[in-house]
Amino acid sequence: MPITLAHINTQSTRVFMGTITNGEAIHDSFVKIADAENIHAATFEMLGGLTEVEFTEYDFINKIRKPPLFFKRPLEIVSGHGTISRLENEAHVHTHLTLSFRDESAPHGIAVIGGHVSRAIAFAVEFTLTVYDGERVNRQMHKGTGLNLWGLAEFDSE
């Protein structure tokens, strides 16, 4: 089936607000938070600035990751979001970012980049983390895509 779906009936929802600064890695920070707060399913939004980012791209046709793209410079988070779930019982952070930076050769002097983030280093990042207690979202290999996706029930619209 091309669609999976789970009705999430949480016991409660917790919302955290926080910051990540001083060269901390974004993914590592969210893993630490997930472990400390016993998080198995969550979403997050973030804004702020980074000093480094590494983007990776999945080649859907050949089912392989392309070589990463690295940017080491002041970067402003235009939009940042992601999820926390579990992969082999470990916290798994999935992040996408849209970033901007000054580039005199770009139209209007600003360049915008974005995509799937495998690593990001914070200068000053503010985040809101919404935790869905009582639910456990586990990732598992999806044979059709070659990706570790959420292991949810097949959706039947009939």
C-alpha positions in Angstrom: 0.0 0.0 0.0 1.3 3.5 -0.8 -0.4 5.0 2.3 0.1 4.2 6.0 -1.8 5.9 8.8 -2.2 5.7 12.6 -4.7 7.5 14.7 -2.5 8.9 17.5 -4.5 9.0 20.8 -1.9 10.5 23.1 -2.2 10.2 26.9 -1.0 13.8 27.0 0.9 16.3 25.0 4.0 18.1 26.4 5.4 21.3 24.8 8.9 22.4 25.5 10.6 25.6 24.4 14.4 25.9 24.5 17.6 27.0 22.9 20.7 25.3 21.4 23.8 27.5 21.3 27.6 27.7 21.4 28.5 25.1 18.7 26.2 22.3 19.9 25.1 19.9 17.2 21.3 20.1 16.6 20.7 16.3 16.1 22.8 15.4 19.1 21.0 17.9 21.2 17.5 16.6 20.3 18.7 13.0 21.0 19.9 14.1 24.5 16.5 15.7 25.1 14.6 12.7 23.8 16.6 10.3 26.0 16.3 12.6 29.1 12.6 13.2 28.6 11.6 9.7 27.5 10.3 10.9 24.1 9.2 8.3 21.5 7.1 10.6 19.2 7.5 14.3 18.7 7.7 17.2 16.2 9.7 20.4 16.4 10.1 23.8 14.8 13.2 26.0 15.0 14.5 29.4 14.1 17.9 31.0 14.6 21.4 30.9 13.3 23.9 28.1 12.4 27.7 28.1 11.7 27.7 24.9 9.7 25.3 22.6 7.9 25.5 19.3 6.0 22.8 18.4 3.6 22.3 15.0 2.2 20.0 13.9 -0.7 18.5 10.5 -1.3 18.7 9.3 -4.9 15.2 7.8 -5.4 16.1 6.0 -8.6 19.3 4.2 -7.4 18.2 4.1 -3.8 21.5 5.5 -2.4 22.5 8.7 -0.6 24.4 11.2 -2.7 27.6 12.7 -1.4 26.8 15.4 1.2 27.0 19.2 0.6 28.8 21.2 3.3 28.3 24.9 4.1 30.5 26.5 6.8 29.5 30.1 7.2 26.9 32.2 9.0 23.5 30.8 8.0 20.0 32.0 9.1 17.2 29.5 9.6 14.3 30.7 7.5 12.3 27.6 8.4 13.3 24.5 10.4 11.2 21.5 11.3 11.5 17.8 12.1 10.4 14.8 13.9 11.7 12.5 16.7 10.8 8.8 16.5 12.6 5.6 17.3 14.9 3.5 15.1 16.1 0.2 16.7 15.0 1.6 20.1 17.3 4.7 19.7 16.0 8.3 19.3 16.0 9.2 15.6 15.9 12.9 14.6 14.8 13.8 11.1 15.4 17.4 10.2 14.7 19.6 7.2 15.9 23.2 7.0 15.6 26.2 4.7 18.5 28.6 5.2 19.6 32.0 3.9 22.9 33.8 3.7 24.3 36.9 2.1 25.7 36.3 -1.4 26.4 39.4 -3.5 26.2 37.2 -6.7 22.6 36.1 -5.9 19.5 38.1 -6.9 19.0 40.8 -4.2 22.2 39.7 -2.4 20.6 36.8 -0.6 20.9 33.0 -1.3 18.5 30.4 -0.1 19.4 26.7 0.4 17.6 23.8 2.0 16.8 20.2 2.3 17.4 17.1 4.4 20.0 17.9 7.2 22.4 15.2 8.4 24.4 17.6 10.6 24.0 21.2 11.8 25.9 23.3 14.3 24.1 25.9 16.3 25.2 29.5 16.8 21.9 30.4 18.5 18.7 28.3 17.8 15.3 28.6 19.4 13.0 25.6 19.2 9.5 24.5 20.2 9.2 20.7 20.8 5.8 19.0 20.9 5.8 15.6 22.5 3.0 13.0 22.0 3.1 10.9 25.2 1.7 7.4 25.2 2.6 6.8 21.6 5.6 5.1 20.2 6.5 5.7 16.6 9.1 3.3 15.4 11.0 3.4 12.1 11.5 0.3 10.0 12.9 -0.4 6.5 10.4 0.2 3.8 11.2 -2.1 0.9 9.6 0.0 -1.8 11.8 3.1 -1.0 14.8 1.7 0.8 14.3 4.2 3.6 13.6 3.7 7.3 10.1 5.1 7.5 7.5 5.1 10.2 6.2 1.6 10.7 2.4 2.4 10.7 -0.6 0.3 9.6 -1.6 0.2 6.0 -4.4 2.7 5.2 -7.6 1.2 3.8 -10.0 3.9 2.5 -12.8 1.5 1.9 
